[in-house]
Amino acid sequence: MNNPTKQISLNILALVVFLLMISSLVGPLIQVSPLIPSLLIFGLLVGTSLDNFFLQSRVAGLVIDTIARRDPEYVDRIIYHEAGHFLLAQIWGIPVTSYSLSAWEAWKQGQVGQGGVAFEPPPAQISAQLLDRYCMVWMAGVAAEQLVYNNSQGGGDDRQKLRGMLTLAGCNAGGLSRAENAALVQAKNQIEIHRSSFDALVLALKAGTPVADCCALIASDIAQT
């Protein structure tokens, strides 16, 4: 999924500075020592700065994710999004090593964001065919959300990875959007072709099924179709 927490952390920094200015003006009027709010705001400022610059906004991500998970659609979107990545990686023979569906699970696995599917990275020397497959896998999360909800809220990090890899492969700026859109269309087609596998995988991820069992489930379902 997309990781908006870095921008949110920067917004918090701006808010802290604003509150510091307000507290210095209002404190004397309500007979509160300006030292108290200043210390509190300073602590928040330091904590937010450390989280943003040294922890990649993971603490902010945990807080935001915990609050957002009160919305069932938020939770389901993450599952559908990651199921898209997982399914296409399995279809194209790209080994999936782990997955997480919450910021806390991602933290424990050393990942950044609200969750994600970790799969084998592309090799340094990559063929055009394999590059196309990785592009489809990266866009599969957005494709899954669009198929289920007719829109997508995540995928910013996925698009960055895709564009970074295409740039290294020599794709010019004008070709990036075309390649991204083509990968999105192909990803949607693959998910629709294997929709029964996708739906079964969504249920498996909701149940916390291990990676090996999820892979076996996809392989078994595809073999029967």
NORPE-V929807 format. One record per helix or strand of 3 or more residues. SS is the DSSP state (a for helix, b for strand). FROM is the first residue (numbers start at 0). LEN is the number of residues. If there is no record, write none. Layout:
BEGIN
SS_FROM_LEN + SS_FROM_LEN
END
This chain:
BEGIN
a_4_26 + a_33_21 + a_57_11 + a_71_20 + b_95_5 + a_102_6 + b_115_4 + a_127_22 + a_155_13 + a_172_21 + a_194_12 + a_210_14
END
